[in-house]
Amino acid sequence: MFKRILVAIDSSDYSQQVVPAAIEMARKFQADVFVLHVSEHDHGRAAVYSTETPAEATLLVAGAVKAFRAAGIPARAEVHDVAAGHVAKDIVESAGDNGSDLIVMGSRGLSDIQGLLLGSVTHKVMQLAKVAVLVVRGPIPVKAGQPVSQAVPAGAY
């Protein structure tokens, strides 16, 4: 069903769950993987500001590729640098350019309203993509002493 999977990662804690989930999908469908990290930059008055160094971005994708290859899955990676606000568009365009039929990415689990107000990249990718999007979420954090009924949102099951 899926032969080429684009795995969009960033350095957030939420993105940590993406690679293991993508490994399982790639194994199941015997798919090739394309790892993508999109760095954002913003233009200031006198300079261009980036949220991370190129070396940090390269290390991030190299670690992901290493994990895929260790699992026996063919993988390659790229790092793109785009203007602030264009990450989702770049992910979707890269999926098309690479013939990907599935995009795997993480999410903080924002509601639709929060995603719209905060500009969720995942929300935008889901709106723009012409292929399937698998959104990976980590476990819901529970604070010590908090009743489970308060920790799990209504309708989560």
N, C-alpha and C positions, 0 to 999 in steps of 0.2 A: 504494500500500500504506500509506504513512504520510502523513497530511495535516496533522497538528499535532504538532510536536516540542517537548518541553520540554527545554531545555538548562540543566542545573544547573551553576553555576560557583562557584568560590571563588577566593581569592587565592594558592593554592598553585602551585608549579611544575608539578605534575601536571595541573592544570586548564588549563594553557596550550595543550594539545593538543586540548581539547574543541571549541573554536569552529571551527577548520579542519575537523575531522571532521564536525561538525554542518552546516557549510556544504555539504559534499559530499553529505550525506544529504538535506538540504533541496533542493538542486539536482536530485538524481536523482529525487526523488518530488514535486517542485514543492510543497513543504510550507511552511506558515507556522511561524514559530518564536516560542516564548515563553521568554525568558531569565529564570532565577530564581536569585537569590542569597539564601541563608538565613543570617542572622547569629545566632549563639548568644549568649545572655546567662546569667549565673549570679547567683544571689542570695547576697550576702554577708550578714554580720550587720547592717550599716547601710546597704548600698547595693547597687545592681545593677551588675554588671560585664559589659562587652561586650568582645569581642576586637578590635573595630574601630569606627571612627566611622561614623555614617550617611553622611557625605560620602565616605568611602573606599568604602563599599558602593555608593553611587550612581555613582561614577566607574567602578567595576568593571563594572557592568551597562551603563552608557552606552557604554563602549568596545566591549563585545560587540555591542550593538545596532548601533553604527556599522559594525562589520565585516560583519554580516549585510546591512545595507542597502547597503553598498558593493558587495556581491556580488549585489545585486538581489533579495534575499530579504526578504519582509515580516517584521518582527520587532518585538516589544514586550517590556517587561521589568518585573519587580517585585523589590523587596527585602522580605523578611520577617524579622522578629525573633522568635525563639522561645527558650524555655527550653533550657538545655543538655540534650542527649540526645534532642531532638525534631526534629532536622533531617531525618532520613530520612522520618519520618511526614509532615512538612510538604511535602516534595518529592512524595511519593506522592499526598497529598490535593490538592495544586495541579495535578498531572497530571490527576486526575479532574475537578476543578472546571473546568479549561480544555479538556476533551475531548481531551487529548493521547493519541496512540496510540504514542508512542515517547518514552522518556527517554534523554537522552545525558548522560553524566557521566564524570568521570575517576576514576582509581584509582592508588594507589601500588603495586599488585601484591602485596598481602599474601596469604598463604595463608589458607585457611578458618579455621584455628586462630588465626592472628594477627589476622584480622579480627574473630573472635568475642571474643578477649581484649582487643583494643584498641578495639573498638566501631566498626568501619569503617562510615561512613555508606553507602558504596556497597554493602557487603554487606547492610546492613539494607534498602536500597531494593530490591535484587534479591529479597529475601525477601518484602517487602510489596507490591510492584507487581503490578497486574493487567494491565499492558501490557508490551511489549517494553522491555528496558533494554540500551542499547549502552554498554559500558564501554570507554573510550578510554585506552590506555596509551601513554606516550611511549617513546622508545628506552631500552634497558637501558644504564645508564651503565657504561662500561669504563674502569678506571683505567689510566694509562700504564704500560706494561711488564707488564700482567696478560695471561696467555695467554687467548685467546678461549674455550678449553674451560672455564676457570674462571669467565668472565664470564657465560656463557649457562647458565641452569639446565638440568639434565637434563630431557629431555622437552619443551623449549621449541619444538622443531621438529616 
